[in-house]
Amino acid sequence: MKKVLLLWVVSVFLAVSLSGCGGQSEKLTLNVYNWGEYISDGSEDSLDVNEEFENYCRDELGMEVSVNYTTYASNEDMYNKLKSGSATYDVVIPSEYMIEKMIAEDMLSPLDFSNIPNYQYIDDNFKNLFFDPDNTYSVPYTYGMVGIIYNSEMVAEEDLGSWDLLWNETYKGQILQFNNPRDAFGTAIYWAKDSVNSTDPAVWQSAVEKLKAQKPLIQSYVMDEIFNKMKNGSAAIAPYYAGDYLTMYDSNDLLGFYYPEEGTNVFVDAMCVPACAKNQELAELYINFMLEKEIAIANAEYIGYASPHTLVREDEDYIAYMQDWHDDAMEILYAQDSAVKTEYYESLDTDTLSLQNSLWETLKIENAVEPWIYMTAGTIVGALILFFLYSYFVKRYRNHY
Amino acid sequence: MKALSRIYTALIFIILYIPIVVLMLFSFNSTANTGDLTGLSLYWYRELFSSPDTFNALKNTLVLAVSASVISTVIGTAAAVGLCKFKKNFFKNSVLSVTNIPMMNPDIVTGISMMLLFVFLGTLLGRDEKLGFTTLLIAHVTFCLPYVILSVRPKILTMPRSLPEAAQDLGCTPLQSFFKVELPQILPGVISGFILAFTLSLDDFVISYFTTGNDFQTLPLLIYSMTKKEVKPDIYALSTLMILTVTVLLILSNVSSKEKSTERRLTL
């Protein structure tokens, strides 16, 4: 027994120390931090991009590289992980407003574009954007726009076209809304044709009034549950990203999609190198590799979002693949070229951000806790206190004799 | 009355197990639809075995859970044995309440404070990577420890003190008497403590979220990161496999302990 126990302890410590120094031998490690489900990873017969990169480094450049790929669920998760200084990454892929914020806080490192020749293929519309005006920090990866997804069996055609569908009383209990403040406020502000980057508190106040009025009509505030709810028809209307609409349409062809006429949100997710990166050159090599035509196509087909890569958009196989999903896939994904009015989310200043968050709290808390819950909880706590007091005194009384 | 109690029991079991049954059912679905079964197939199981990320996360989770539960079982058992040998009640009780703090503390407080400590120490020691497998392991051992102590202690308290004393009278060294007499007596408590620690470590999200570094993603962290897009049914398949494994293990351990207890009765 003693020996077995000792063996266990020794083997565990060995395992710990081995795993601690395993990565240190000659092999280079590239730490990539990306959104979940945001790269072609070899599932469902797709190309495993990270493995391809390792092969490319070994066969073409004679380097042993291992890609250490981890994922996050939101820009804020990624930001906090980096900001806490607890982990270092070589490549991250945040959205535009987060890039703006990270540049302002010196968290990104300028790129050497002579190592990224494939940058020439990026569409000019995605160069010199507001978050990186001189193109020093970021290389666009995907982009997309928010639109409204509806079930054509449950929604009448004459109601379509505008954001007001989300406030339409006819569809009470069948409407979904974003469960994050920025996107939810966005729907109300775009509807009012104001700017989503406004610093005027009145804009945010009127938006929260609209959201409060909408609340009784809403089935629930959701993020990824939207997929199942729309696919199986348990909700009729939801705002979400165009690329994800195509995924939903793949399992339910009753679903329709349009961009609201008042204007909508456009986002760009771009590859950046954090200031703490340990291997900048390798990171730039990886970014360049992601822009190789074949790789970019594999990613665009897997993710289903629009690609800012000009060769992808013109590739016939890619177009055929997307049209196999949905006849109008290309028109929907790449609608920015046509007449849809769009506005980016910019990084909000602290005052506006805290106003937005506090208004969001009031919206979410309002009516959520009904008085009878307070009353029941109060009664239970009171009864417990009385019971303890009673048993305490009974005990003392008994001990007395 | 009897029928009523049976219905009640059945109802409780149905409510407990229906989510798992539904999950297993949909892991055999032929499309990614939840809501309607479009046909039975092993498609998602094939998908699961061809996706390296999920498998890597599963491997990480298992390595972490096994090492964390082994270490915390060893430390926890030693702590429980030591605690019972304390003479002064005051010391015993204060040490017990201190070890219970990680259990009572909200996970988020434990997680953030651990992260701060590790980052602070890492900066002090000038390390590049402040968080990683080692810090994650320390955090997991910390929150598993009180549960092990809690399940081992009652076994020691109910064990007759005369047993180890008799062993030592008959010539055992204290260490021998511990391994030959005490440990077999408290083994059920040690094993249940181990299982508890294992499951706790397996599904911890909050503490892992704060204390993991850039190279070690566990399964709960991976699944959470999928929630902006869709959680794919290969995760259902993975969960089904995990549930089946756990069930088989439980049945095996029950069967073996039953055999042992009948054996013992016969020898007595």
HADDOCK unambig.tbl for C-alpha pairs under 7 A between the chains (distance, minus, plus):
assign (segid A and resid 1 and name CA) (segid B and resid 179 and name CA) 6.89 0.50 0.50
assign (segid A and resid 2 and name CA) (segid B and resid 179 and name CA) 6.91 0.50 0.50
assign (segid A and resid 12 and name CA) (segid B and resid 67 and name CA) 6.33 0.50 0.50
assign (segid A and resid 31 and name CA) (segid B and resid 214 and name CA) 6.86 0.50 0.50
assign (segid A and resid 35 and name CA) (segid B and resid 225 and name CA) 6.89 0.50 0.50
assign (segid A and resid 36 and name CA) (segid B and resid 225 and name CA) 4.84 0.50 0.50
assign (segid A and resid 36 and name CA) (segid B and resid 226 and name CA) 4.52 0.50 0.50
assign (segid A and resid 37 and name CA) (segid B and resid 226 and name CA) 5.94 0.50 0.50
assign (segid A and resid 37 and name CA) (segid B and resid 229 and name CA) 6.71 0.50 0.50
assign (segid A and resid 42 and name CA) (segid B and resid 51 and name CA) 6.26 0.50 0.50
assign (segid A and resid 43 and name CA) (segid B and resid 47 and name CA) 6.09 0.50 0.50
assign (segid A and resid 43 and name CA) (segid B and resid 50 and name CA) 6.09 0.50 0.50
assign (segid A and resid 43 and name CA) (segid B and resid 51 and name CA) 5.29 0.50 0.50
assign (segid A and resid 44 and name CA) (segid B and resid 47 and name CA) 6.38 0.50 0.50
assign (segid A and resid 68 and name CA) (segid B and resid 215 and name CA) 6.17 0.50 0.50
assign (segid A and resid 70 and name CA) (segid B and resid 214 and name CA) 6.97 0.50 0.50
assign (segid A and resid 70 and name CA) (segid B and resid 217 and name CA) 6.46 0.50 0.50
assign (segid A and resid 71 and name CA) (segid B and resid 222 and name CA) 6.76 0.50 0.50
assign (segid A and resid 71 and name CA) (segid B and resid 225 and name CA) 5.88 0.50 0.50
assign (segid A and resid 72 and name CA) (segid B and resid 225 and name CA) 4.62 0.50 0.50
assign (segid A and resid 73 and name CA) (segid B and resid 224 and name CA) 6.62 0.50 0.50
assign (segid A and resid 73 and name CA) (segid B and resid 225 and name CA) 4.06 0.50 0.50
assign (segid A and resid 73 and name CA) (segid B and resid 226 and name CA) 6.41 0.50 0.50
assign (segid A and resid 73 and name CA) (segid B and resid 227 and name CA) 6.33 0.50 0.50
assign (segid A and resid 73 and name CA) (segid B and resid 228 and name CA) 5.87 0.50 0.50
assign (segid A and resid 86 and name CA) (segid B and resid 119 and name CA) 5.70 0.50 0.50
assign (segid A and resid 86 and name CA) (segid B and resid 130 and name CA) 5.40 0.50 0.50
assign (segid A and resid 86 and name CA) (segid B and resid 131 and name CA) 5.81 0.50 0.50
assign (segid A and resid 86 and name CA) (segid B and resid 213 and name CA) 6.73 0.50 0.50
assign (segid A and resid 87 and name CA) (segid B and resid 129 and name CA) 5.94 0.50 0.50
assign (segid A and resid 87 and name CA) (segid B and resid 130 and name CA) 6.36 0.50 0.50
assign (segid A and resid 87 and name CA) (segid B and resid 131 and name CA) 6.24 0.50 0.50
assign (segid A and resid 87 and name CA) (segid B and resid 213 and name CA) 5.21 0.50 0.50
assign (segid A and resid 87 and name CA) (segid B and resid 214 and name CA) 5.52 0.50 0.50
assign (segid A and resid 88 and name CA) (segid B and resid 129 and name CA) 6.78 0.50 0.50
assign (segid A and resid 88 and name CA) (segid B and resid 214 and name CA) 6.53 0.50 0.50
assign (segid A and resid 89 and name CA) (segid B and resid 214 and name CA) 6.84 0.50 0.50
assign (segid A and resid 223 and name CA) (segid B and resid 228 and name CA) 6.51 0.50 0.50
assign (segid A and resid 224 and name CA) (segid B and resid 227 and name CA) 5.39 0.50 0.50
assign (segid A and resid 224 and name CA) (segid B and resid 228 and name CA) 5.50 0.50 0.50
assign (segid A and resid 224 and name CA) (segid B and resid 229 and name CA) 5.69 0.50 0.50
assign (segid A and resid 224 and name CA) (segid B and resid 230 and name CA) 5.76 0.50 0.50
assign (segid A and resid 227 and name CA) (segid B and resid 230 and name CA) 6.85 0.50 0.50
assign (segid A and resid 228 and name CA) (segid B and resid 33 and name CA) 6.94 0.50 0.50
assign (segid A and resid 228 and name CA) (segid B and resid 34 and name CA) 6.13 0.50 0.50
assign (segid A and resid 231 and name CA) (segid B and resid 33 and name CA) 6.99 0.50 0.50
assign (segid A and resid 232 and name CA) (segid B and resid 35 and name CA) 5.49 0.50 0.50
assign (segid A and resid 251 and name CA) (segid B and resid 33 and name CA) 6.88 0.50 0.50
